Amino acid sequence: MNYNLIVFDLDGTLVDSIPDIADIYNSRLRMEGYPEHPVENYRGYVGWGLEKALKLVLPEGVSDGEVQRILTEIADEYAKRPAKLSLVYPGILELLKYLGSVSVPMIVFTNKPEALAQSVVEELFPHGIFDEVLGYTPRFPHKPDPSALNEYILGKNYPLSSILMAGDTPVDLETARNAAVSFAGASWGFRSEEVLKEAGSDLNFPRPADLHHWLMK
């Protein structure tokens, strides 16, 4: 194991949260009188944060004030049921247990609001398995800005060459590049291997078990 820190994206990397996201957004769209979207379409709407996803599913011409009002309703509903339908991907828990067994620290870095991300992690993962859960807060911009991660790394004094970030979208790849750390594409998630390759990722894994085996070498 050549890494001192593994950074995981959350949605589409550790957790398949599309059923929750689609259910919450479609319920709100239905209540507001807007068209709903097929569940699978939400895979292409996520990765940039709750607000960008909302703007992608709303019809054109919705005012900023209306967007913010609906966003507040969605965030409130999500906070009440952060992982009702979400599932940890097969093989992820085994991967995390292996990393723990060889004393490699792990953190989560996501565009989900930080309190919501922490709630998801608390519901779906063993207590204390991650050293930190970094989500979106007003202190820093959304990924691909790496500022929140940079601050964490600086506090731990890890060499950048010893850090691996695993994520499923080009946003995650760009974040890793901006932070000057290595990247592993989780092509089991919300974006295909083809999409990741087109974005420039040359190290991609179709299953968590494949990343697990690669890290063991």
Secondary structure, DSSP 8 states (H G I E B T S, - for coil): ---SEEEE-SBTTTEE-HHHHHHHHHHHHHHHT-----GGGGGGT-SS-HHHHHHHHS-TT--HHHHHHHHHHHHHHHHHSTTSS-EE-TTHHHHHHHHHHTT--EEEEEEEEHHHHHHHHHHHS-TTSSSEEEEE-TTS--TT--HHHHHHHHHHT--GGGEEEEESSHHHHHHHHHHT-EEEEETTSSS-HHHHHHHT---EESSHHHHHHHHH-
